[in-house]
Amino acid sequence: MNLDWIRKGMQGITAASLLVLSATAAQAQDAPPPQAVTVVTLQAEDVTLSSELPGRVVALGVAEVRPQVSGIIVERLFLEGGTVKEGDPLYRIDDAIYDAQVQQARASVAQAKANLTAAEKEEQRIAELFQRGVAAQQAIDDSLAGRDAARAGLLVAKAQLQAAEINLKHTVVEAPLSGRVGRALTTQGALVTAQQADPMAVIRQIDRVYVDVTASTADVLRYTRARDAQDEGDRGLELDPTVTLTLADGMTFEHRGTLLAAEPQVDPQTGVAVLRLQFPNPDGLLLPGMYVKAHVPVGLAPDVVLAPQQGVGRDRRGQPTALVVNKDNVVEARVLTVLGTQDSRWIVSEGLAAGDRLIVAGLQKTGPGATVIPEEQNAAGKVAQD
Protein backbone atom coordinates (compact mmCIF):
# COMPACT_ATOMS: atom_id res chain seq x y z
CA MET A 1 0.00 0.00 0.00
CA ASN A 2 2.79 2.39 0.91
CA LEU A 3 4.69 1.40 -2.22
CA ASP A 4 1.69 2.22 -4.43
CA TRP A 5 1.31 5.59 -2.80
CA ILE A 6 4.98 6.42 -3.28
CA ARG A 7 4.83 5.27 -6.93
CA LYS A 8 1.81 7.46 -7.60
CA GLY A 9 3.50 10.43 -5.90
CA MET A 10 6.62 10.11 -8.04
CA GLN A 11 4.51 9.99 -11.18
CA GLY A 12 2.73 13.22 -10.10
CA ILE A 13 6.05 15.02 -9.48
CA THR A 14 7.37 13.94 -12.84
CA ALA A 15 4.24 15.15 -14.60
CA ALA A 16 4.44 18.53 -12.80
CA SER A 17 8.10 18.93 -13.78
CA LEU A 18 7.28 18.21 -17.38
CA LEU A 19 4.55 20.85 -17.32
CA VAL A 20 6.98 23.46 -15.88
CA LEU A 21 9.62 22.62 -18.47
CA SER A 22 7.05 22.77 -21.24
CA ALA A 23 5.85 26.22 -20.09
CA THR A 24 9.42 27.52 -19.88
CA ALA A 25 10.19 26.23 -23.35
CA ALA A 26 7.02 27.86 -24.71
CA GLN A 27 7.98 31.20 -23.15
CA ALA A 28 11.47 30.95 -24.62
CA GLN A 29 9.95 30.31 -28.04
CA ASP A 30 7.54 33.28 -27.66
CA ALA A 31 10.33 35.77 -26.60
CA PRO A 32 11.47 37.85 -29.64
CA PRO A 33 15.09 37.48 -30.72
CA PRO A 34 17.50 40.47 -30.38
CA GLN A 35 16.87 43.04 -33.08
CA ALA A 36 19.63 44.33 -35.38
CA VAL A 37 20.24 48.10 -35.18
CA THR A 38 22.66 50.39 -36.97
CA VAL A 39 25.03 52.30 -34.73
CA VAL A 40 27.71 54.97 -35.12
CA THR A 41 30.66 55.05 -32.75
CA LEU A 42 31.10 58.66 -31.63
CA GLN A 43 34.34 60.60 -31.33
CA ALA A 44 35.11 63.73 -29.28
CA GLU A 45 36.60 66.79 -30.95
CA ASP A 46 36.97 70.54 -30.66
CA VAL A 47 34.31 72.48 -32.59
CA THR A 48 33.87 76.11 -33.59
CA LEU A 49 30.36 77.25 -32.72
CA SER A 50 28.59 79.38 -35.30
CA SER A 51 25.46 81.47 -35.33
CA GLU A 52 23.09 81.85 -38.30
CA LEU A 53 22.66 85.55 -38.98
CA PRO A 54 20.53 87.30 -41.66
CA GLY A 55 22.27 89.66 -44.01
CA ARG A 56 22.32 91.47 -47.35
CA VAL A 57 24.88 91.41 -50.14
CA VAL A 58 26.65 94.73 -50.76
CA ALA A 59 28.79 95.55 -53.80
CA LEU A 60 32.49 96.07 -53.14
CA GLY A 61 32.31 99.33 -55.08
CA VAL A 62 29.57 101.33 -56.80
CA ALA A 63 30.06 104.11 -59.34
CA GLU A 64 27.25 106.21 -60.80
CA VAL A 65 28.43 107.43 -64.18
CA ARG A 66 27.64 111.13 -64.81
CA PRO A 67 28.81 113.50 -67.55
CA GLN A 68 31.34 116.20 -66.73
CA VAL A 69 30.45 118.28 -69.78
CA SER A 70 27.15 119.14 -71.39
CA GLY A 71 26.07 118.02 -74.84
CA ILE A 72 24.16 115.57 -77.00
CA ILE A 73 24.86 111.84 -76.70
CA VAL A 74 25.94 110.63 -80.14
CA GLU A 75 26.93 107.03 -79.30
CA ARG A 76 26.70 104.39 -76.58
CA LEU A 77 29.86 102.26 -76.45
CA PHE A 78 29.09 99.49 -73.94
CA LEU A 79 26.94 96.38 -73.77
CA GLU A 80 24.26 96.52 -71.09
CA GLY A 81 24.88 93.99 -68.32
CA GLY A 82 28.44 93.40 -69.52
CA THR A 83 31.78 93.75 -67.79
CA VAL A 84 33.86 96.89 -68.21
CA LYS A 85 37.34 97.87 -67.10
CA GLU A 86 38.44 101.15 -65.60
CA GLY A 87 38.96 103.66 -68.41
CA ASP A 88 36.75 101.90 -70.97
CA PRO A 89 34.62 104.35 -73.03
CA LEU A 90 30.92 104.22 -72.24
CA TYR A 91 29.34 107.19 -74.05
CA ARG A 92 30.48 109.75 -76.61
CA ILE A 93 29.17 113.32 -76.47
CA ASP A 94 29.16 115.64 -79.48
CA ASP A 95 32.61 117.27 -79.31
CA ALA A 96 32.39 119.91 -82.07
CA ILE A 97 32.04 122.84 -79.67
CA TYR A 98 34.77 121.56 -77.35
CA ASP A 99 37.16 120.97 -80.24
CA ALA A 100 36.62 124.57 -81.35
CA GLN A 101 37.34 125.76 -77.83
CA VAL A 102 40.62 123.86 -77.87
CA GLN A 103 41.58 125.50 -81.17
CA GLN A 104 40.69 128.92 -79.77
CA ALA A 105 42.72 128.27 -76.63
CA ARG A 106 45.73 127.21 -78.70
CA ALA A 107 45.49 130.45 -80.65
CA SER A 108 45.39 132.40 -77.40
CA VAL A 109 48.52 130.60 -76.28
CA ALA A 110 50.29 131.50 -79.53
CA GLN A 111 49.21 135.13 -79.16
CA ALA A 112 50.40 135.20 -75.54
CA LYS A 113 53.78 133.80 -76.59
CA ALA A 114 54.10 136.52 -79.23
CA ASN A 115 53.21 139.19 -76.67
CA LEU A 116 55.79 137.78 -74.27
CA THR A 117 58.48 137.79 -76.97
CA ALA A 118 57.73 141.43 -77.82
CA ALA A 119 57.70 142.40 -74.14
CA GLU A 120 61.05 140.71 -73.51
CA LYS A 121 62.66 142.47 -76.50
CA GLU A 122 61.23 145.78 -75.34
CA GLU A 123 62.60 145.18 -71.85
CA GLN A 124 66.08 144.42 -73.30
CA ARG A 125 66.01 147.55 -75.50
CA ILE A 126 65.02 149.80 -72.62
CA ALA A 127 67.68 148.23 -70.42
CA GLU A 128 70.39 149.06 -73.01
CA LEU A 129 69.14 152.62 -73.29
CA PHE A 130 69.09 152.90 -69.53
CA GLN A 131 72.75 151.82 -69.37
CA ARG A 132 73.61 154.55 -71.88
CA GLY A 133 71.76 157.05 -69.77
CA VAL A 134 69.21 157.75 -72.47
CA ALA A 135 66.15 156.09 -70.89
CA ALA A 136 64.65 157.11 -67.59
CA GLN A 137 63.97 154.83 -64.62
CA GLN A 138 60.24 155.03 -65.30
CA ALA A 139 60.76 153.55 -68.77
CA ILE A 140 62.65 150.53 -67.49
CA ASP A 141 60.04 149.97 -64.76
CA ASP A 142 57.29 150.03 -67.39
CA SER A 143 59.20 147.55 -69.58
CA LEU A 144 59.66 145.15 -66.70
CA ALA A 145 55.98 145.36 -65.80
CA GLY A 146 55.01 144.71 -69.42
CA ARG A 147 57.29 141.69 -69.59
CA ASP A 148 55.82 140.21 -66.35
CA ALA A 149 52.28 140.88 -67.58
CA ALA A 150 53.05 139.07 -70.83
CA ARG A 151 54.40 136.08 -68.90
CA ALA A 152 51.26 136.00 -66.76
CA GLY A 153 49.13 136.23 -69.88
CA LEU A 154 50.92 133.21 -71.33
CA LEU A 155 50.26 131.20 -68.16
CA VAL A 156 46.58 132.12 -68.30
CA ALA A 157 46.35 131.11 -71.95
CA LYS A 158 48.03 127.74 -71.21
CA ALA A 159 45.62 127.12 -68.33
CA GLN A 160 42.66 127.88 -70.60
CA LEU A 161 44.08 125.49 -73.20
CA GLN A 162 44.46 122.78 -70.58
CA ALA A 163 40.87 123.29 -69.42
CA ALA A 164 39.60 123.12 -73.00
CA GLU A 165 41.55 119.92 -73.65
CA ILE A 166 40.12 118.37 -70.46
CA ASN A 167 36.60 119.25 -71.55
CA LEU A 168 37.27 117.78 -74.97
CA LYS A 169 38.56 114.56 -73.34
CA HIS A 170 35.44 114.40 -71.16
CA THR A 171 33.24 114.21 -74.23
CA VAL A 172 34.12 110.51 -74.08
CA VAL A 173 32.58 109.30 -70.81
CA GLU A 174 34.85 106.58 -69.33
CA ALA A 175 34.26 103.92 -66.70
CA PRO A 176 35.59 105.16 -63.32
CA LEU A 177 36.13 101.58 -62.06
CA SER A 178 36.10 97.98 -63.22
CA GLY A 179 32.96 95.95 -62.72
CA ARG A 180 29.63 95.01 -64.21
CA VAL A 181 27.62 97.78 -65.81
CA GLY A 182 23.84 97.76 -65.63
CA ARG A 183 21.29 98.99 -68.12
CA ALA A 184 21.80 102.22 -70.01
CA LEU A 185 19.92 105.06 -68.33
CA THR A 186 20.59 107.54 -71.17
CA THR A 187 19.86 106.96 -74.86
CA GLN A 188 21.53 108.22 -77.99
CA GLY A 189 20.34 111.71 -78.86
CA ALA A 190 19.58 112.71 -75.29
CA LEU A 191 20.88 115.99 -73.88
CA VAL A 192 23.03 115.63 -70.78
CA THR A 193 24.41 118.33 -68.54
CA ALA A 194 27.57 118.48 -66.48
CA GLN A 195 27.21 117.11 -62.95
CA GLN A 196 23.55 116.22 -63.49
CA ALA A 197 21.65 114.41 -60.72
CA ASP A 198 20.57 111.41 -62.80
CA PRO A 199 23.30 108.88 -63.64
CA MET A 200 23.87 107.67 -67.18
CA ALA A 201 24.73 104.14 -65.97
CA VAL A 202 25.77 102.36 -62.77
CA ILE A 203 28.84 100.14 -62.42
CA ARG A 204 29.16 97.66 -59.55
CA GLN A 205 32.18 95.64 -58.49
CA ILE A 206 30.89 92.15 -57.68
CA ASP A 207 33.91 89.89 -58.30
CA ARG A 208 34.20 90.26 -54.53
CA VAL A 209 31.28 91.34 -52.37
CA TYR A 210 30.49 92.38 -48.85
CA VAL A 211 27.76 90.81 -46.75
CA ASP A 212 26.44 92.97 -43.92
CA VAL A 213 24.74 90.90 -41.22
CA THR A 214 23.03 91.88 -37.99
CA ALA A 215 24.19 90.08 -34.86
CA SER A 216 22.68 90.14 -31.40
CA THR A 217 24.62 91.51 -28.47
CA ALA A 218 24.97 87.98 -27.06
CA ASP A 219 26.60 86.73 -30.28
CA VAL A 220 28.98 89.69 -30.38
CA LEU A 221 30.01 89.08 -26.76
CA ARG A 222 30.57 85.35 -27.38
CA TYR A 223 32.73 86.06 -30.41
CA THR A 224 34.73 88.77 -28.63
CA ARG A 225 35.43 86.58 -25.60
CA ALA A 226 36.45 83.61 -27.73
CA ARG A 227 38.77 85.81 -29.81
CA ASP A 228 40.33 87.39 -26.70
CA ALA A 229 40.86 83.96 -25.12
CA GLN A 230 42.57 82.79 -28.29
CA ASP A 231 44.81 85.89 -28.40
CA GLU A 232 45.86 85.36 -24.79
CA GLY A 233 46.79 81.73 -25.51
CA ASP A 234 44.79 80.35 -22.59
CA ARG A 235 43.18 77.66 -24.73
CA GLY A 236 44.55 75.16 -27.19
CA LEU A 237 41.78 75.86 -29.68
CA GLU A 238 41.81 78.11 -32.71
CA LEU A 239 38.70 80.04 -33.71
CA ASP A 240 37.97 79.26 -37.36
CA PRO A 241 37.63 82.67 -39.08
CA THR A 242 35.88 81.35 -42.20
CA VAL A 243 32.23 82.11 -42.82
CA THR A 244 29.70 80.23 -44.96
CA LEU A 245 26.54 81.43 -46.66
CA THR A 246 23.13 79.88 -47.23
CA LEU A 247 21.34 81.34 -50.25
CA ALA A 248 17.65 82.12 -50.60
CA ASP A 249 16.99 78.77 -52.31
CA GLY A 250 18.51 76.86 -49.36
CA MET A 251 21.73 75.98 -51.17
CA THR A 252 25.14 76.62 -49.60
CA PHE A 253 27.39 79.10 -51.40
CA GLU A 254 30.46 77.23 -52.62
CA HIS A 255 33.00 79.89 -51.59
CA ARG A 256 33.91 80.71 -48.00
CA GLY A 257 34.33 84.22 -46.69
CA THR A 258 36.04 86.01 -43.83
CA LEU A 259 34.88 88.32 -41.09
CA LEU A 260 36.36 91.77 -41.75
CA ALA A 261 35.06 94.07 -39.05
CA ALA A 262 32.26 94.78 -36.63
CA GLU A 263 30.51 98.10 -36.28
CA PRO A 264 31.71 99.47 -32.91
CA GLN A 265 28.17 100.32 -31.91
CA VAL A 266 24.99 98.55 -30.88
CA ASP A 267 21.67 99.97 -32.01
CA PRO A 268 19.94 100.99 -28.75
CA GLN A 269 16.48 100.34 -30.24
CA THR A 270 17.06 96.88 -31.70
CA GLY A 271 20.03 95.69 -29.63
CA VAL A 272 21.95 94.43 -32.69
CA ALA A 273 25.31 95.26 -34.23
CA VAL A 274 26.40 95.10 -37.88
CA LEU A 275 29.15 92.70 -38.94
CA ARG A 276 30.82 93.01 -42.35
CA LEU A 277 31.89 89.86 -44.18
CA GLN A 278 33.72 89.51 -47.48
CA PHE A 279 33.26 86.72 -50.02
CA PRO A 280 34.86 85.94 -53.39
CA ASN A 281 32.24 86.00 -56.13
CA PRO A 282 34.02 85.00 -59.36
CA ASP A 283 30.86 83.68 -61.04
CA GLY A 284 28.74 86.70 -60.09
CA LEU A 285 26.19 84.52 -58.31
CA LEU A 286 25.84 86.95 -55.39
CA LEU A 287 24.11 90.17 -56.42
CA PRO A 288 23.86 93.38 -54.37
CA GLY A 289 20.72 93.47 -52.27
CA MET A 290 20.33 89.68 -52.20
CA TYR A 291 19.11 88.20 -48.89
CA VAL A 292 21.38 85.50 -47.43
CA LYS A 293 22.04 83.73 -44.14
CA ALA A 294 25.60 83.76 -42.86
CA HIS A 295 27.04 81.20 -40.47
CA VAL A 296 29.46 83.26 -38.38
CA PRO A 297 31.84 81.76 -35.79
CA VAL A 298 30.94 83.03 -32.33
CA GLY A 299 32.71 80.66 -29.91
CA LEU A 300 34.71 77.52 -29.21
CA ALA A 301 33.46 74.21 -27.78
CA PRO A 302 36.22 71.86 -26.61
CA ASP A 303 35.83 68.07 -26.39
CA VAL A 304 32.27 67.77 -27.69
CA VAL A 305 30.54 65.04 -29.69
CA LEU A 306 29.03 65.45 -33.16
CA ALA A 307 25.95 63.21 -33.24
CA PRO A 308 24.08 62.44 -36.50
CA GLN A 309 20.69 64.10 -36.47
CA GLN A 310 18.86 60.87 -37.36
CA GLY A 311 19.99 59.41 -34.03
CA VAL A 312 18.59 62.24 -31.88
CA GLY A 313 14.92 62.67 -31.03
CA ARG A 314 12.75 64.60 -28.57
CA ASP A 315 10.83 63.47 -25.52
CA ARG A 316 7.44 64.76 -24.40
CA ARG A 317 9.03 67.77 -22.72
CA GLY A 318 10.96 68.65 -25.87
CA GLN A 319 14.34 67.61 -24.51
CA PRO A 320 16.78 66.04 -27.00
CA THR A 321 17.27 62.33 -26.35
CA ALA A 322 19.20 59.45 -27.87
CA LEU A 323 19.52 55.66 -27.57
CA VAL A 324 22.96 54.11 -27.20
CA VAL A 325 24.16 50.50 -27.01
CA ASN A 326 26.35 49.71 -24.00
CA LYS A 327 29.13 47.12 -23.81
CA ASP A 328 26.57 44.37 -23.03
CA ASN A 329 24.59 45.25 -26.18
CA VAL A 330 21.74 46.60 -24.06
CA VAL A 331 19.98 49.80 -25.11
CA GLU A 332 20.25 52.85 -22.83
CA ALA A 333 18.38 56.15 -23.07
CA ARG A 334 20.27 59.44 -22.71
CA VAL A 335 19.12 63.03 -22.26
CA LEU A 336 21.36 65.40 -24.20
CA THR A 337 22.59 68.99 -23.96
CA VAL A 338 22.86 70.39 -27.48
CA LEU A 339 24.88 73.52 -28.30
CA GLY A 340 23.94 73.79 -31.97
CA THR A 341 24.42 72.11 -35.32
CA GLN A 342 27.28 71.54 -37.72
CA ASP A 343 26.23 70.38 -41.17
CA SER A 344 23.83 67.45 -40.48
CA ARG A 345 25.05 66.73 -36.95
CA TRP A 346 24.17 67.97 -33.49
CA ILE A 347 26.90 69.44 -31.28
CA VAL A 348 26.40 67.59 -27.97
CA SER A 349 28.23 68.72 -24.83
CA GLU A 350 26.51 66.41 -22.30
CA GLY A 351 24.76 63.05 -22.52
CA LEU A 352 27.11 61.45 -25.05
CA ALA A 353 30.82 60.74 -24.86
CA ALA A 354 33.59 59.42 -27.06
CA GLY A 355 33.18 55.71 -27.70
CA ASP A 356 29.39 55.64 -27.27
CA ARG A 357 27.55 53.63 -29.92
CA LEU A 358 24.63 55.79 -31.02
CA ILE A 359 21.66 54.06 -32.69
CA VAL A 360 20.92 55.81 -36.00
CA ALA A 361 18.65 53.19 -37.63
CA GLY A 362 16.20 50.66 -36.14
CA LEU A 363 14.96 52.96 -33.37
CA GLN A 364 11.36 51.85 -33.93
CA LYS A 365 12.25 48.19 -33.29
CA THR A 366 13.85 48.62 -29.87
CA GLY A 367 13.77 50.57 -26.62
CA PRO A 368 15.64 51.10 -23.34
CA GLY A 369 16.62 47.80 -21.69
CA ALA A 370 16.33 45.70 -24.84
CA THR A 371 19.19 43.55 -26.08
CA VAL A 372 20.17 44.28 -29.66
CA ILE A 373 22.66 43.25 -32.30
CA PRO A 374 24.64 46.43 -33.20
CA GLU A 375 25.88 46.85 -36.77
CA GLU A 376 28.43 49.61 -37.34
CA GLN A 377 27.76 52.20 -40.05
CA ASN A 378 30.80 53.22 -42.06
CA ALA A 379 31.77 56.68 -43.32
CA ALA A 380 29.79 56.16 -46.53
CA GLY A 381 26.59 55.66 -44.54
CA LYS A 382 26.41 51.91 -45.18
CA VAL A 383 26.35 49.09 -42.65
CA ALA A 384 29.74 47.43 -42.37
CA GLN A 385 29.59 43.74 -43.28
CA ASP A 386 31.53 41.18 -41.25
Buried (B, 14 or more C-beta within 10 A) or exposed (E): EEEEEEEEEEEEEEEEEEEEEEEEEEEEEEEEEEBBBBBBEBEBEEBBBBBBBEBBBBBBBBBEBBBBBBBEBBEBBBEEEEBBEEEBBBBBBBBEBBBEBBEEBBEBBEEBBEBBEEBBEBBEEBBEBBEEEEBEEEBBEBBBEBBEEBBEBBEEBBEBBEEBBEBBBBBBBBBBBBBBBBEBEBEEEEEBEEEEEEBBBBBBBBBBBBBBBBBBEEBBEBBEEBBEBBEEEEEEBEBEEEBBBBBEEEEEBEBBBEBEEBBEEBEEEEEBBBBBBBBBBEEEBBEBEBEBBBBBBBBBBEEBBBBBEBBBEEEEEEEBBBBBBEEEBBBBEBEBEBBBBBEEBBBBBEBBBEEBBBBBBBBEEBEEEBEBEBBEBEEEEEEEEE
